[in-house]
Amino acid sequence: MSSLEGVPTLEHATWREMFLQGSSNWASSGRWEGLNPSWDKFFSFSCLICKRGSVSHTNLSRCSKCRLAYYCSSKCQKKDWEHHKCLCPLLRSVLDTLPPCEATDNSSWRRYLTMGNSVLNVTEKLQQERKPSYKIHPNDKDLWIRQRHCHVCYYSPAAPRKECDATKRTLIECPHCNDAACCTTPECQEQFGRVHTADICEKYLIGLAVLVMSMEQGNVLSAPSLSRMEQPVPVLTDWRDYFRYKISDHDLPVPLLKMPPVMAMITDSLSLMMTLLHCLTMAVPDVMSKTNLSIHVLGADTHEILNVPRYEEILHWLPQLQLLTITFVGPNLPVETIGTSRDSVEDICADCKKKSRIRLEFVKKMYHETVMEPPYPSNSSIAIANEQTILIPDIAIAANCGLHDKYTGFNASWEPTSKLLARMDVPVVYTAYTEEEGELDEQQLRQWGAKVFVSNTKNPWRGLRPFPDEFDCTKFYYNNFFFTVTKGLAK
């Protein structure tokens, strides 16, 4: 059984061996330069830069000051020094501020990490007062949150406990996945297999393989299918249905596509498009006959506009569509997109070029600061502040938005946007990383007066790339894992 939930019949039996063989240069090549921080992920038992570790039979050394960053060589450490020299004293201040760790279970370990994260936030603010441009990247905080520890007793070599001598207790890494360990006590070694199961181990390895393959390519693999359906197909159920039609319709050999890490990347990159199609069939009855379709992507940033041709996947499943207009709106859009639009996307298949086109709009503002209040003109356009116009959406989506979160400020910024969208009476899809986050999002939307069209539910079109939970080493989350759909105002 594959650990890629939703596509158990597609697992390639020897994928791990193929991955290790295909990445044979990983342990020796000098061309590994790392990924853009937006796509990089932290692995506790891997080199911070090149991700080498036990899987590639590479010994690591840790930073002697913060005791949290690990490197495979002086070359990788020097490459990271310009950044780490600012971060290192902040991490060290957390260790110096907190009392010795006394965590013995997940709840107490979570409390300890949360306390440290609070200290890190305070020290970051103090640093910003001295240097306003300084900002910790989320990956930096992972050095603290996802630090090395025993997955049974929660011993951490960076924060020794009162009752044990750090020099007498070490960690033994899982030789298969490069992201788990137990300490040298007999009790923990005996229980490790029950905590770190084969399924969990494979999920960790899939995550590492995705990162390494991305480094080989220079970016995360993201590609739509190659051709357009000649006729609309019946409603698809999940990724199994998708690959029943498309397994031979990608620019990849089928054996490679069946490897869980590759499938994880493909599904992760297409999750937003297939989630939109899924919700369109529920919320827009005439979607199969529409010739023009307008989609608003809310809170858009680099992730949403990466590899724009992947949005062609929507055209491939709606063959009657002649114009697909996608409007990306969000204050975190890259500067170069401000006020721009593109009348076409060149990198699409010949059939789509002949029969239809994709138009893109980029608005670097909050949605509620951009869009006028309804009612709208009869020409189906919305006037916005800088005298541009954007089409009224047939559907809008806010991916992994965390609108319930009051601590990050997301809640305050999403409230006026969500209320405006409810007054606009258009279907809006809100996705979440976990079931709990999805439930909190739905509760918040109801409090804001939105009418819930589809209650929080598990998304059959979630990305299949597993991301380890920040606090619980036995849990994982996924892009667009759960979704809620609203439409209009509650009575």
Buried (B, 14 or more C-beta within 10 A) or exposed (E): EBBBBBBEEBBBEEBBEBBBEBBEEBBEEEEBEBBEEEBBBBBBBBBBBBBBBBBBEBEBBBBEBBBBBBBBBEEBBEBBBEEBEBBBBBBBBBBEBBEEBEBEEBEEBBEBBEBBBEBBBBBBEEBEEEEEEBEBEEBBBBBBBBBBBBBBBBBBBBBBBEEBEEEEBEBBBBEBBBBBBBBEBEEBBEBBEEBBEEEBBBBBBBBBBBBBBBBBEEEBBBBBBBEBBEEEEEEBEBBBBBBEBBEEBBEBEEEBBBBBBBBBBBBBBBBBBBBBBBBBBBBBEEBBEBEBBBBBBBBBBEBBBBBBBBBBBBBBBBBBBEBBBBBBBBBEBEEEBEEEBBEEBEEBBEBBBEBBBBBBBBBBBBBBBBBBEEEBEEEEBBBBEEEBEBBBBBBBBBBBBBBBBEEEEBBEBBBBBBBBBBBBEBBBBBBBBBBEBBBBBBBBBBEBBBBBBBEBEEBBBBBBBBBBBBBEBBBBBBBBBBBBBBBBBEE
